[in-house]
Amino acid sequence: MSADLKSRLVAQALSDGFVACGVTRPDAAPQTAGRLRSFLAQGRHGQMDWMEAREGWRGSPSALWPQARSVIMLAESYAPETDPMAVLDLRDRAAISVYAQGRDYHDVVKKRLKRVGRWLLEQAPGEEIKVFVDTAPVMEKPLAQAAGLGWQGKHTNLLSREFGNWVFLGAIFTTIDLPPDTAEDEHCGSCTRCLDICPTNAFPAPFQLDARRCISYLTIEHDGPVDPDLRPALGNRIYGCDDCLAVCPWNKFAVEARDLRLLGDGSLVAPPLAELAALDDAAFRARFSGSPIKRIGRGRFVRNVCYAIGNSQDPSLLPAVQALTGDGDDTVADAAAWAVGRLNGGRQECRLPARSSTGSPSGSSGSQND
């Protein structure tokens, strides 16, 4: 019964738009707790105190919901239709991470998960489920590897020989005892493209990430001014960074996104920096309604825009930041003043330490929630 149910579950998930579905046990990744503990002890989580506050649940899915007997992991593609690196050469335009150019994936993926979950409960009356999409203390990537969906690459993100690394992950915890899949092995080999491309040297070693240097963390999670030494390396990236994902060779197998809402209407592929700098709070909220960008707030967003303008070497953008030097948000005013100084001829060297190429792969939490 359970084997047949699992087979039908996978077919249902794929027909509902997911690109992969696998099953694992809640305790199938026992190394996760130790890796998380090391990550937190080294302070690599930066200001993400919520990771430390729920370390016990995050490190042990069984502790999160003791009644769970199986974890169903699902992947949904958001593979871009164009080269996400091309915008980096357009210095008067903003680079926004591919995942944030469309509708908020939390909503899109969770609704799909719930549909699959409701189907599952119809097949097994009396059983229970809980669904999670990056909003609870669940380390999706180690569980996805344990469920055979792929492996955590040297950039700490999940990738697969079947669909590359442009995927969102969702989890369904259930009291149903389903046959587990075989965990996937690592297939990165000697490739270091993802490590070499990082603008801020955020990878202390393969399979490890120091979020405090990651542009995704700095532009999304970090509150307050960004370290001046790191600002030039941000370039025109104002929300997230796709560099390490974009260069992965396994993306030659990337699967086309099946839900076009995740790709958006194209308006956030390379929006003008001057236009974004002019957003007040109301305009910011209106423009990014239904977008994951909305959650960081206007202040943090415009701070990032100011850094991008300062890096643009485009004096025509000077009025856009001059108007913000007296902004009511002190961090925005500081970022604007820095940008004015850069555009007026000031130069600030980006002093980055050499990245170590040694160290044994130990795994690490990623820049989002694992």
C-alpha positions, -999 to 999 in steps of 0.1 A, spaced: 0 0 0 27 25 10 48 18 -21 18 22 -44 8 54 -26 42 68 -30 43 60 -67 9 78 -71 21 107 -49 51 113 -72 30 112 -103 5 136 -87 33 161 -77 48 161 -111 14 166 -128 8 195 -104 39 213 -116 68 202 -95 99 190 -113 109 164 -87 95 146 -57 113 124 -32 108 109 3 131 107 33 129 101 70 129 130 95 162 117 109 179 110 76 204 139 78 220 135 113 250 156 103 229 187 99 228 196 136 266 196 139 271 216 108 245 241 119 261 243 153 295 250 138 281 276 114 264 295 143 295 292 166 316 309 140 291 337 137 286 331 100 248 337 103 254 374 109 223 392 121 200 362 114 193 356 151 163 335 142 186 307 131 201 305 165 168 310 184 154 278 168 186 258 164 171 227 180 142 225 156 163 235 126 189 209 133 165 181 140 132 177 119 121 151 144 121 177 171 100 201 150 72 175 147 78 142 166 48 125 150 62 128 115 73 95 100 81 107 65 93 140 48 82 145 12 106 169 -5 95 187 -37 113 210 -62 98 237 -84 118 253 -112 122 290 -117 149 287 -143 154 321 -161 147 325 -198 177 348 -203 212 351 -190 209 366 -154 245 378 -156 240 402 -186 225 429 -164 257 432 -145 272 451 -174 243 477 -174 257 500 -147 226 524 -147 203 494 -142 196 473 -112 203 436 -109 176 417 -90 179 380 -82 159 359 -106 138 343 -78 125 378 -68 114 390 -103 80 374 -101 54 366 -75 64 357 -40 75 320 -42 63 315 -6 27 319 -18 30 302 -52 48 271 -40 29 267 -7 -5 267 -25 8 239 -48 22 220 -18 -12 223 -1 -29 208 -32 -6 179 -32 -11 175 6 -49 175 3 -46 149 -24 -24 128 -1 -49 130 28 -77 119 6 -58 87 -1 -50 81 35 -79 93 58 -69 99 94 -33 108 87 -18 142 91 5 166 73 23 199 77 37 219 48 67 242 48 82 266 23 112 285 37 91 300 65 97 275 93 129 261 109 133 234 83 166 228 66 153 219 32 185 213 13 200 185 35 165 169 35 162 172 -3 196 155 -7 185 128 16 154 124 -5 175 119 -36 165 152 -53 201 164 -57 230 174 -36 243 206 -19 270 219 -42 301 238 -33 280 269 -32 258 252 -6 227 253 -28 209 222 -40 217 211 -76 207 182 -97 219 163 -128 182 164 -139 173 201 -133 203 222 -124 200 246 -94 172 270 -103 146 255 -79 125 263 -49 121 236 -23 91 227 -3 85 201 23 55 180 34 59 164 68 34 135 73 25 108 97 23 84 68 51 59 66 63 60 30 93 42 15 123 65 15 144 72 -15 182 68 -17 202 99 -9 220 116 -38 258 117 -39 278 148 -47 288 153 -83 307 186 -83 340 170 -90 369 194 -94 347 223 -106 351 255 -86 332 279 -109 307 289 -82 335 297 -57 357 316 -82 329 339 -94 318 351 -59 324 389 -59 329 391 -21 348 358 -14 319 345 7 330 309 5 357 301 31 361 267 16 341 244 -7 307 236 7 309 264 32 293 298 32 300 329 54 267 347 51 283 379 64 301 383 31 273 370 8 256 396 -13 223 379 -9 226 383 29 240 418 27 212 431 4 183 412 20 190 402 56 216 427 68 201 458 86 220 491 88 250 502 67 270 476 48 308 475 55 324 502 32 350 477 21 322 454 7 301 481 -10 321 483 -43 318 445 -47 280 448 -47 282 463 -81 246 470 -93 231 440 -73 203 455 -52 184 424 -41 202 391 -39 229 377 -62 228 349 -87 264 346 -97 272 313 -81 240 298 -94 243 311 -129 278 296 -136 270 261 -125 276 237 -155 247 215 -144 223 242 -155 226 228 -190 199 205 -177 177 232 -162 140 226 -166 118 253 -178 97 270 -152 61 257 -154 45 286 -135 51 318 -153 41 338 -122 75 330 -108 93 347 -137 72 379 -136 64 403 -164 100 414 -172 97 447 -154 123 437 -128 149 422 -151 169 454 -154 149 484 -139 165 519 -140 184 528 -108 172 564 -109 136 553 -110 141 530 -80 159 557 -60 129 579 -62 105 555 -45 90 567 -12 75 543 12 40 543 -4 54 539 -39 77 511 -28 49 492 -13 27 496 -43 54 486 -68 64 455 -49 30 443 -37 30 405 -40 68 404 -44 93 389 -19 112 423 -22 85 440 -2 95 423 31 129 442 33 112 476 34 118 508 15 148 518 36 169 487 31 160 486 -6 169 522 -14 201 518 6 210 491 -19 200 513 -48 223 540 -35 253 516 -33 246 505 -69 245 541 -81 278 548 -63 293 519 -82 279 529 -115 305 555 -125 276 573 -142 275 610 -132 241 614 -147 228 595 -117 242 621 -92 209 640 -88 191 608 -78 214 602 -48 219 639 -39 182 641 -32 186 612 -7 215 626 14 189 642 37 166 611 38 148 605 71 164 570 72 199 575 85 212 544 67 198 556 34 213 591 39 247 574 47 245 553 15 235 583 -5 264 604 8 288 575 0 274 573 -35 278 611 -40 314 609 -30 320 580 -54 304 598 -83 323 630 -75 355 613 -81 361 595 -48 375 560 -51 373 533 -25 393 502 -31 376 469 -23 400 452 0 391 415 0 412 388 16 424 360 -7 401 331 -6 415 299 9 414 270 -14 422 245 14 400 230 40 380 198 39 344 201 27 322 202 58 289 215 45 272 246 58 240 264 61 231 285 31 221 321 28 184 317 31 173 293 57 197 264 54 
